[in-house]
Amino acid sequence: MKPAARINETIVLLEKIQASRIPMDATIGDHMRFRRYIGSKDRAAIVERLYGITRAWARLGWWLARAGAADTPRHRTLAWLALEEKIPLAEIASLANGEQYAPAPLSEDEEKFLSLLAGHELTTPDMPDAVRAECPARYEESLRGYFGDDFSEEMNALMVPASLDLRVNTRSMSREEAQKSLKADGVATDATQWSPWGLRARSKAFLSKTKAFVKGWVEIQDEGSQLIAWLCAAKPGQQVLDYCAGAGGKTLALAAAMQNKGRIVAMDTEESRLQKGRQRFKRAGVSDIIEVRPLTDEKNRKWLRRQKECFDAVLADVPCSGTGTWRRNPDLRWRDFGPTLESLITTQAEILDKVAKTVKPGGRLVYATCSLLPEENEKQAAAFLARHPAFEIMPLDQAWPEGAAPDAGDFMRLTPRRHNTDGFFAAVFQRTASSSETPELPAED
């Protein structure tokens, strides 16, 4: 594709993303699937530009308002070319010439606003802090309250694209062996700092062509996500419940930690995601110990109500705002694809109450989110302890299976700036008494 065609495709896709009710990665995937004529290099360039524009959403909007231009996908793309890619107005005009596959010619108003942007930087001291930090107004108070003086630096770290992290299936091979195999296929990696299972690619990599990925020796998983599973301290022969299993990423990590011995029950409200998990379990060679029970089936909901104090470890990686994943999903800053924050907080509490009764005395319940908001994290943990006197918090240094923990205090709080992971929260609750000894809030289905 010619440069003009790439720009036009960016505008077309940005219009689709804005009109779509699904996240941008899915919209891009659907769009590209039916356009095989777009080569791999062109796709990569278009996607990189789209993500760049989305990561600069607030700042581009601020510049458009300042220049008196309408806020449209086309104008955002043109502003990006001028402010970030530093393409001169004359060159933009030559690219937007109206020819086949090229953007329509610039209007007089577009030439005017682009001339006003010429010579400026995308980020300027004139902008409000929240605009420079790409922080949505609905979350600003909460995030400022948590990060304090580090607000700007923490938010800036969320604008940097995430690394490619891998989890080694240690049942199949050691981390060192996986690293050698990947290197032989041209993928250079380093051991992750905190996860004993993790590798981080040094640059972009096409994993689908590597033996390690094809054979199921490695899975794509952020280091922070791996640490959620690590905190479960699952051991061979134990009984483990992964209540919000999704497509099974953490389920796989738990199975590897258990050396494929014991029993894991994977549950989720989305049966289709669990079905994808089944394929991954089989490829990794751990399907024998994983029992899949979709919550869409009334029989499985009844089964869960009968599982009183049966599990050594229960993982509740609950639905949340996803604010910790903004490095990977920048569109989530500005668009909601699911329940409101208030609804999510209610759901999180309900899940905790539902699974609490399944934990054995002495067992642990790991509550996790990929959120940065205290409302979904520390405040949710405190409310759970107030409702369930049979549990107590396990400070992170006690809950950590081995080695030095990445954080201090009662909870694990990961951020891109401090740990170079996605933003994650985890609280480890230990049941100290049987429910027959200490009254608890009844859990209703």
N, C-alpha and C positions, 0 to 999 in steps of 0.2 A: 504494500500500500504506500501511496505517496503521503508526505506529511499532512497535506490538506485533508486527505481521506481519513487519517487517524483523528484529526481534530473533529471532523464532522461526526465520526462514529462515537467520539466522546460525548458530543452534544446529544446525539440520539439516545445513547445509553443513560445519560444523566436525566433526560426527560422521562425515560421509562422507570428509572429508579424512583424519581419523585412521585410518579403516578402509582407505583406498585405498593401493595400491602404486605410485601415480604421483604426480608433483609436484602441489602444490595448484592451480597455475594451470590445469593440464589438468583436474583434478577440477571446479573451478569452471566452466570452459568447458563441460564435458559436462553439468553440472547445469543451467546456464542455457539451453543449447541447446534443451532440451525444456520450457522454462517461458517461453514467449513472453509470457505474461500479466504477467510482471514487467517493468515499464517501465524505461527507461534510467536515470532518476534513482534508482529503487529499487535497481537493480543496482549502480550506482556506490556508493551508500551502504552496501550490504551488503558489497561487496568491500573497501571502505575499512576497515570495521570488522573484517573477517576478517584483513586484513593487519596491522592495528593489534594485534589479539590475538596473532597469530603473532610479531610483532616484540617483544612483551612476554612471551614464553613462559616464560622462566626467572623473571621477576619475579612473574608471576601465580601460577606454581607455588609460589613461596616464600610468597606471601601465603595461598594455600589451605592449605598445610601449617601455617602459623602459626595460622590460624583453625580448624584441625582439620576442614577440609572435604575431601571426596573430590575427587580430581582428575579431573573429567569435562568434556566440552565445554560442557555447560550451566553448570557452576559457573565455568568460565573466562570465559564470556560474562557472567555476572552480576557477577563480580568486576571485569571490564573496565568495565561500566556504572557501578559504584560508585566505582572508583579513578581511572579516566581520564576518563570522561564526566561524572563527578560527579553522577549521577542519585540523588536521595535515595531511601532505602529505601521510603518510602510510595509514591513514584511508580513504582518498579520493581514493587512489589506490585500497583499498579493496572494496569500493562502486562501482567504475568504473571497474567492472570485466568482462563485456561482457555477463553476464548471461541474461536470459530472463527478459525483462523489465528494465534492468540496462544499464547504459551508456557503450559504448565501452571502452576497456582497455586503460589506459594512454599510449601515445607514449613516446619515449625517450625525444623528445623535450618538451612535456608537463610536464614531471617529472622535466626537467631542469628549465623551467620557474616557476613552482610552488615552487621549492626549493629556487629560488631567492626571491619569495614573502613571504616565511615563516618568521614569527616574525615581519613583518611590519604591520602598521595600514593602513586602507583604505585611510584616510586623513593624509597628511604629509605636513610640512612646505615647503618642496622642490617644491611643486606644484605651478603653477601660481595662482593668486587670482581667476581668472575666472574659472579655473578648480576646485578649492576647493569649489567655490560657485555654481558650475554646471550652469554657465551662458553661453548660446550660443554666439558665436562671433558676430552674426548678430544683437544682441540686447545689447551687452555690453556697447557700447558708450552711448546709450540712457538711459539705466538703471543707469549707473554710473553718468551721468549728473543729473538725477533726485534725486537719493538717496544720492549722495555725500559721505561723510564720513561714512554713515550708509549702504553703498552698501553691504558689506559682511554680516552684521547681517540681513539685510532685505532678502538677497538671501538665507541665511541659514534657515530662517523661512519658506521659500517656499519649503524646502526639508522635512519638518515634515508633516506626514499624517494629513489630515483635520479631524476635529471633525464631528460628526453626529448631524446636526441641524434640528429642526422640526419647522414648522409654524402651530400654532393652528388655526383652523377654528373657529374664535370667534363668528361666527353666530350660531354655534352649541353649544358651551360651552366656559367657561372662560379658561384662561391659567392654573389656579390652578386646575380646574376640570379635564382638560386633563392630568395634571401632576399626579393627583391621580389615574386616570384610567390606565395610563402607568405603574405606580408603582405597581398596583395590578397585572399586567401582567409581572412583573419582570424587567421593564425598568426604571432605576433611572435617573432623569433628573434635571437640574438646569435652572432657568429662564435666558435668554440671557441678556447681559448687555445693549444693545442698542435697539433691537427690542422689542416692547411691545407685539408682537405675538409669540415670539420665546422660544423654549426649546432646551437645549443641553444635549444629552445623555452623561452620565459619562463614559460609556464604549461601546464596540460593542453591538449591539442589533439586534434581529430578529423581525423587526417591523411587518412583514407580519402575525405574529401570535398574534398580539395585537388587542384588540377590537377597540382602538382609531384609528388605521390605517385602519382597515377593514371598519369601519363605515364612514371614511372620516373626522374624527375629527382633524387629524393631517396630514400634508404633509411634505415630506423631502424637505428642502430648506435651503441653507446656510443663516446665519444671514445677511450677506452683501447683498445678493439678496433680502431678505425681506425689507431691508432698502431702496432699490431702489423704491419698491412699496410704502413704507411709505412716501417717499419724494414727491410722486404725490399728497398727501394730499386729496385724493378722499373722497367725502362726499355723504351721501345718497341723491338720486335724481339727481345727476349730470350726465353729458354726458362725457364719457371717451373713448379715443382711445388708444389701446395697439397695436402699429403698427407692432412690431417684436415679436409677442406673442409666437412663438414656440409652445411648448407643454402646455403652459398655466399656468406655475408656478406663475408668477407675476399677471396674469389675475385673478387667484383665490384669491390672496392676496388683489387685488383691490376690488373684489366683496365682500369679507368679510368686508373690511373697509367701503364699501357703504351700509352694512347691507342688501344686496340683494335688494336695492331700487335704481332705476335709469337705466342707460344703459351703457354697455361696448361693444365696437366693437373690436373684436380680429382679427388681420390680420397677414398674414405671407406668404412668398413666397413658403414655403413647406407645401402643403395641407395635407400630411400624418401626420405631427406633429400636425397640428390643429385638425385633426380627433382624435388623442390621447387625445388632450385637451378636446374635447367634452365629452369623457367618464369621465374624471376627474371632469368636471363641474357638470355633473349629479350626480356623487357620493357625491360631496360636497354640493349638493342641491342649486346651484346658477345658473343653466343653463338658468333659465327664464330671467335673465337680460343680458345674454351674447350673442351677435350676432356674429357669425363666418363668416368671409368673406376672403377666400383665394385669394391671389393676382395672382394666376395662371389663374383666371377667368377675362377676359377682362371687363365684366360687373362691377366687383368690383373695377377695376382700374378706370373706368369711374365714378363710384359712388364717389370714393374718390376725384376726381377732382372737384366735385360739392359741397364738404363739406367745404365751406368757412366760417371760424370763427364760427364753430358749437360746438366745444368741450371745456369743462371747463379744462380738463387736457389731455395731450397727452404724452404717454410714448414711447420713441424711444430707446429701448435697442438693439443697433445695432450690426451687425456682426463685430467681431474684432479678434485680434490675439490670444486672450485667455490666455495671459501671466499671468493674475491674478489667473488662475485656475491650475497652475502647481502643487500645493499640491495634487490635485485630479487626474490630467492628466499629469503625468511627461513625457510621451512620446511626448507631444506637444512642449517641449523644443527643441527637435532635429528633429522633422519631421513635414512637412507641409501637411495638408489634404485639404486645400482649397486655396483661392486666396492669392496672395502676399500681403505684408503689404501696398505697394503702391496702389494696387487695392482696398483694404479694406478702406483706407483713402478716396479714391474717392467715394466709395459706401456710406460711412458714411455721407459725405457732401451732396450727392444726396438725401439721406433719410431725412436729416434735412430740406433741401429746400422743399422737397415734402410735409412734414407734417406741416411745419410752418404755412401755410395759413389756416389750420383747427382750430387753437387755437383762442378762443374768446378773445376780449380785456379784460385784467385783468386775463386771464387764464394762465396756466403754461405749458411749454414744458420741459419735463425731458429727457435729453440726458444721456445715460448710456452705459458703457462698462465694460467688465470683463478683462480689460487690465491695465497694469502698464506703458505703453509707453506714454510720453507726446504728441507724434505725433497724437495719437488717442484721446487724452484727452484735456488738456489745449489748445494746439494749434488748435485743431478742434473747440473748443468752441469759441476761439478768432476769427477764420475765419468766423464762423457763425454770430457772432455779427457784424462783418464788412460788411457782405452781407445783414443783416436784421436790419435796424435801428429802426424798430417797436418793437424790443425786447431789453430787458436789463437783465443783470444777477441778480439773487436774491442771495445775500450772504447766506451761509448755515444757519447762526443763525436766519435769517428771514424766510427762506424756511422751516425750520424744524417745523413740525406740533406742537409738544409739547415736553417739557423736554429739557435736554441738548444734543446738537448735538455731534457726535463722533469726529468731526474735526472742525477746525477753517478756516476762509477765505471764498473765493468765491465758492469753490467746495468741494464735499465730496470725499476724497481720502482714501480708506480703504486698509490696508495691513495685512497679517498674523501676522507680528511682533508687530504692534501697536494696532491692534484691534481683533486679533485672528479670522479673517474672511478670505474669499478669497479676492484677490485683485480686488477692484471695484472702478470705477470713476463715478461721477454723477455731472452734471451741471443743474441747474434749471433756465430756461429762462422765463421771464414774458412778455406777450404782453402788451405794454403800449399804443399802438395806433392801430387804425384800418388800414388795408392795403390801404384803400381809402384815408387815411390822410397822410401816409408815404409810399413812393415808395419802393418796395422790388424787389429782383431778382425773375423773374417768375420761377415757378416750372414746369418743363416739365416731362411727364411720360417717 
